[in-house]
Amino acid sequence: MLGVVSWAGYNLWNFEDRISGFFAGLAIGCFFGAGLLWWTPDMSDAAPKAVIRRYQRQIAVTMGAYVLVMLVWKRLLDAVDPTWLKVLIALFPAALVCLVMRAFVQYVRDSDEMQRRIELESGAIAALLVSAIYLGLGFLQSAKLIDMAAGPALIGVFPAICLLYGVTKIFVSRRYL
């Protein structure tokens, strides 16, 4: 439905490109998420319920704050002049990501041995895949076959690892369960 709204908004209702792009991106994300949920094995007994609830609560609060911060981050960064304040504002999203990492480490630490193995193997595979992709992109950029801005490329490392971690976890966990 979001894809239809995006197409209709662009072709029939003359939405701005960014609004149509938003709906198209949301549609692709929902489709991708549904596919991941479809292939994800039942892991309801992978960790104690209290550990899972704590992890989900920590992730929801921290990522909610991250989304809110990112909605105003660039404008706030442009609105201040002192360098020390720019540094604080620029690094604040990274501090929130560190809280997400802390929650993940606690979840892995408090899980059983099998779940730990699944999580760590998935993370290692994801990190290796992202490293290989970024290495290839670096060689292509050095050969002047592509041109990428460094800022977005650097910011994209962690989300890329998270995305590939989610995908590899499906395949790794299906092998063990």
N, C-alpha and C positions, 0 to 999 in steps of 0.2 A: 504494500500500500504506500509506503514512504517513497518507493521508486516511482510509482504512478504520480504521486503528488509532486515529486521533483520534476518529472517530465512535463506534466501539465502546467506546473508553475512556470517553467521556462518557456514552453511553446505556446501555451494558451493564455495564461494570466500575467505574463511578463514580470515574474518575480525577478529580483536582483539575482545575479549569478551566485553570490555568496549564500543566499537563502536556498536556492535550488541545490547548490553544492552541499549545504548542510543536510538537507533532506536525503540527497543521494548518498552521502557518507553515512548517515544514520541508517539508511536502508541496507547498505553493504555491511555495516557493522552488526546489525541485527541478524542478517542472513548468515554471516560468518559465526556469530555467537550461537545461533540456533544449530548450526552444523556441529560446532564444538560440543554443545550439550547433547546432541543426538549420539555422538560417538564416544562420549565420556562414560566409562564404566561406573557402576554403582560403587561408591567408595564410602558409604555411610558408616562403615565400621572401621575406617582407616585410622581414626584418632578418637580419643575420648570426646564425648559431646561437649563437655565444658571447655576443652581446648579449642574445638572448632568454633563454638560460640564466641569465645574471647577473641580469636583470630578474626572472625567475620566482623565483630564489633569494632575492633581496632582498625581494620582495613576500611570499613565503611566510613568511620569518622574521619580518618586521615585522608582518604581519597576524596571525600566530600569537601573537606577543607582545601585540598589541592585544586579541585575543579573551580571552587569559588575564587581562590587566589589567582589562578591562571586567567580567569575572566577579566580581572582588573590589573594584572601584573604589569603588562607592557605600558598601559596608560599611567599607572602609578610610578613606574620607573622613569618615564619621560617627564613627569610632573615635578620631580625633586631635583635639586641642584647639588647639595653636598655629596662628595664622593663616598664618604663613609656610609651615608644613608642609601645611596645607590647600591653599594656592595651588600648591605643588609637585605634590601629588597630583592636584589638579583639572586641571592643565595637562599632566600626563604623557601621557594619551592623545593630546592635540593634538601633542605632540612626536613620538609614533610616526607619526601621520598625516603630519607634515612629512617624515619619513623615506620614507614611501610616495611622497609628491610628488617628493622628490629622485630616487628610483629611476625614476619616470615621466619626469622631465625628462632624466635620463641616457639612458633608452631612446629617447626622441624625438630627442635630440641625436645619438645614434650610429646612427640609422636612415637609410635613403636618403631622397631628396627626396620620392618619392611617398608613402612611409609617413609621413613628417613631415606632409605635406599632409593625409593621411587623419586622423591623430591630432589635429592642431590644428583642423581643420574640425569633427571630432566633438566635441572639447572646447568649441569656441566655440558650437556649436548647443546642447549640453547646458547650458552656463552661461546662455545666453539663455532657454532653456525654463524652467529652474529660476527664473531671475529673474522671468519673466512669471508663473509659478505663485505665487511668494511675493508678488509685487506684488498679484495678484488676491486672495490670502488676506488681505493687509494691508488692502485696501479693504473686503473683507467684514467683517473684524474692526472696522475703524473705523466701519462702518455698524451694528455690533452685531448682525450676522446670524450670526456664528459667534464662538466664544470659544476661543482656543487659548492654552495656556501658552507663555511665551516660551522657556523653557529647552529643552524638546524640539524646538520649532520651529527654534531656532538650531542645535542639535546635528544636526538633520536635513538641513541645507543640503549639507554635503559628501557624505553618502551618496546624497542625491538627485541630485547632479551626477554621481557615479560611476555610478549606475544608468542615468541617461539617456545618459551618455557611452557606456556599453556598448551600449545599444539603437541610438543614432544611428550608432555606428561600423559596425554591421552594414549599415545602409542606405548610408552614405557609401562604405564599402569595396566594396560590391556595384556601386556606380556606376562605380568606377575599375577594378575587376578583371574 
